Amino acid sequence: MSNHDDTQLQLQKLQFNVMQQLEVIAEDIKAGRLDAERGAAKAKALIAESEQQRVALFDTAMRASQRQRRRSWLLALAVVAAIATVVAGLLLVRIGTP
């Protein structure tokens, strides 16, 4: 579950940073340090970049989840195999004992 929590935290940080940067762009436009057209282009580029980062975060989280699921299945299979080995051993001992 920590992978999910880490991803959520990273997504929240990303969203917070993007919102801060958008506010700076808006303030620069209001103050006349940046014209509206350039500000809009800068904002669109920022949003596109953050979208790529978000997709990368989801992809990483999904791969981690799949790895964890495979490990869980392998562990369950190992437990079943160990139990089967013990049961087979007990049966062989019973069969061999008069």
C-alpha atoms as a printed R data frame, in Angstrom:
   type eleno elety resid chain resno      x       y       z
1  ATOM     1    CA   MET     A     1  0.000   0.000   0.000
2  ATOM     2    CA   SER     A     2  2.944   2.339   0.502
3  ATOM     3    CA   ASN     A     3  3.423   2.581  -3.279
4  ATOM     4    CA   HIS     A     4 -0.125   3.901  -3.561
5  ATOM     5    CA   ASP     A     5  0.515   6.375  -0.745
6  ATOM     6    CA   ASP     A     6  3.800   7.504  -2.333
7  ATOM     7    CA   THR     A     7  2.100   8.023  -5.683
8  ATOM     8    CA   GLN     A     8 -0.719   9.995  -4.067
9  ATOM     9    CA   LEU     A     9  1.800  12.200  -2.266
10 ATOM    10    CA   GLN     A    10  3.786  12.804  -5.456
11 ATOM    11    CA   LEU     A    11  0.601  13.629  -7.359
12 ATOM    12    CA   GLN     A    12 -0.442  16.104  -4.676
13 ATOM    13    CA   LYS     A    13  2.989  17.746  -4.756
14 ATOM    14    CA   LEU     A    14  2.844  17.945  -8.550
15 ATOM    15    CA   GLN     A    15 -0.620  19.508  -8.450
16 ATOM    16    CA   PHE     A    16  0.472  21.987  -5.777
17 ATOM    17    CA   ASN     A    17  3.571  23.007  -7.754
18 ATOM    18    CA   VAL     A    18  1.570  23.438 -10.957
19 ATOM    19    CA   MET     A    19 -1.009  25.584  -9.192
20 ATOM    20    CA   GLN     A    20  1.739  27.756  -7.709
21 ATOM    21    CA   GLN     A    21  3.387  28.205 -11.099
22 ATOM    22    CA   LEU     A    22  0.047  29.051 -12.721
23 ATOM    23    CA   GLU     A    23 -0.550  31.672 -10.029
24 ATOM    24    CA   VAL     A    24  2.877  33.185 -10.761
25 ATOM    25    CA   ILE     A    25  2.024  33.326 -14.477
26 ATOM    26    CA   ALA     A    26 -1.311  34.984 -13.685
27 ATOM    27    CA   GLU     A    27  0.391  37.526 -11.405
28 ATOM    28    CA   ASP     A    28  3.002  38.259 -14.083
29 ATOM    29    CA   ILE     A    29  0.220  38.890 -16.608
30 ATOM    30    CA   LYS     A    30 -1.642  41.179 -14.181
31 ATOM    31    CA   ALA     A    31  1.542  43.085 -13.367
32 ATOM    32    CA   GLY     A    32  2.352  43.520 -17.051
33 ATOM    33    CA   ARG     A    33  5.595  41.540 -16.872
34 ATOM    34    CA   LEU     A    34  4.120  39.017 -19.312
35 ATOM    35    CA   ASP     A    35  1.597  39.575 -22.091
36 ATOM    36    CA   ALA     A    36 -1.547  37.444 -22.165
37 ATOM    37    CA   GLU     A    37 -0.563  35.481 -25.254
38 ATOM    38    CA   ARG     A    38  2.825  34.474 -23.870
39 ATOM    39    CA   GLY     A    39  1.272  33.767 -20.488
40 ATOM    40    CA   ALA     A    40 -1.320  31.476 -22.032
41 ATOM    41    CA   ALA     A    41  1.384  29.640 -24.004
42 ATOM    42    CA   LYS     A    42  3.502  29.271 -20.885
43 ATOM    43    CA   ALA     A    43  0.501  27.957 -18.915
44 ATOM    44    CA   LYS     A    44 -0.399  25.453 -21.643
45 ATOM    45    CA   ALA     A    45  3.199  24.191 -21.764
46 ATOM    46    CA   LEU     A    46  3.250  23.856 -17.985
47 ATOM    47    CA   ILE     A    47 -0.008  21.897 -17.988
48 ATOM    48    CA   ALA     A    48  1.212  19.607 -20.793
49 ATOM    49    CA   GLU     A    49  4.456  18.926 -18.912
50 ATOM    50    CA   SER     A    50  2.603  18.176 -15.686
51 ATOM    51    CA   GLU     A    51  0.262  15.822 -17.557
52 ATOM    52    CA   GLN     A    52  3.288  13.866 -18.818
53 ATOM    53    CA   GLN     A    53  4.648  13.670 -15.279
54 ATOM    54    CA   ARG     A    54  1.266  12.511 -13.980
55 ATOM    55    CA   VAL     A    55  1.062   9.758 -16.604
56 ATOM    56    CA   ALA     A    56  4.604   8.653 -15.716
57 ATOM    57    CA   LEU     A    57  3.679   8.499 -12.023
58 ATOM    58    CA   PHE     A    58  0.599   6.381 -12.750
59 ATOM    59    CA   ASP     A    59  2.629   4.095 -15.002
60 ATOM    60    CA   THR     A    60  5.272   3.595 -12.314
61 ATOM    61    CA   ALA     A    61  2.631   2.914  -9.677
62 ATOM    62    CA   MET     A    62  0.850   0.428 -11.932
63 ATOM    63    CA   ARG     A    63  4.080  -1.478 -12.637
64 ATOM    64    CA   ALA     A    64  4.893  -1.577  -8.910
65 ATOM    65    CA   SER     A    65  1.407  -2.883  -8.176
66 ATOM    66    CA   GLN     A    66  1.771  -5.605 -10.804
67 ATOM    67    CA   ARG     A    67  5.146  -6.646  -9.358
68 ATOM    68    CA   GLN     A    68  3.619  -6.826  -5.883
69 ATOM    69    CA   ARG     A    69  0.712  -8.901  -7.182
70 ATOM    70    CA   ARG     A    70  3.116 -11.346  -8.876
71 ATOM    71    CA   ARG     A    71  5.148 -11.645  -5.663
72 ATOM    72    CA   SER     A    72  1.976 -12.362  -3.718
73 ATOM    73    CA   TRP     A    73  0.964 -15.112  -6.148
74 ATOM    74    CA   LEU     A    74  4.437 -16.651  -6.020
75 ATOM    75    CA   LEU     A    75  4.383 -16.617  -2.226
76 ATOM    76    CA   ALA     A    76  0.950 -18.258  -2.187
77 ATOM    77    CA   LEU     A    77  2.177 -20.886  -4.649
78 ATOM    78    CA   ALA     A    78  5.242 -21.549  -2.483
79 ATOM    79    CA   VAL     A    79  3.036 -22.015   0.590
80 ATOM    80    CA   VAL     A    80  0.754 -24.434  -1.261
81 ATOM    81    CA   ALA     A    81  3.779 -26.375  -2.553
82 ATOM    82    CA   ALA     A    82  5.244 -26.564   0.972
83 ATOM    83    CA   ILE     A    83  1.955 -27.815   2.401
84 ATOM    84    CA   ALA     A    84  1.643 -30.384  -0.388
85 ATOM    85    CA   THR     A    85  5.191 -31.580   0.312
86 ATOM    86    CA   VAL     A    86  4.461 -31.980   4.030
87 ATOM    87    CA   VAL     A    87  1.196 -33.830   3.342
88 ATOM    88    CA   ALA     A    88  2.905 -36.106   0.798
89 ATOM    89    CA   GLY     A    89  5.675 -36.823   3.315
90 ATOM    90    CA   LEU     A    90  3.145 -37.670   6.018
91 ATOM    91    CA   LEU     A    91  1.271 -39.963   3.638
92 ATOM    92    CA   LEU     A    92  4.474 -41.745   2.666
93 ATOM    93    CA   VAL     A    93  5.385 -42.232   6.321
94 ATOM    94    CA   ARG     A    94  1.916 -43.685   7.041
95 ATOM    95    CA   ILE     A    95  2.051 -45.976   4.055
96 ATOM    96    CA   GLY     A    96  5.524 -47.194   5.045
97 ATOM    97    CA   THR     A    97  4.597 -47.765   8.711
98 ATOM    98    CA   PRO     A    98  2.799 -51.055   9.556
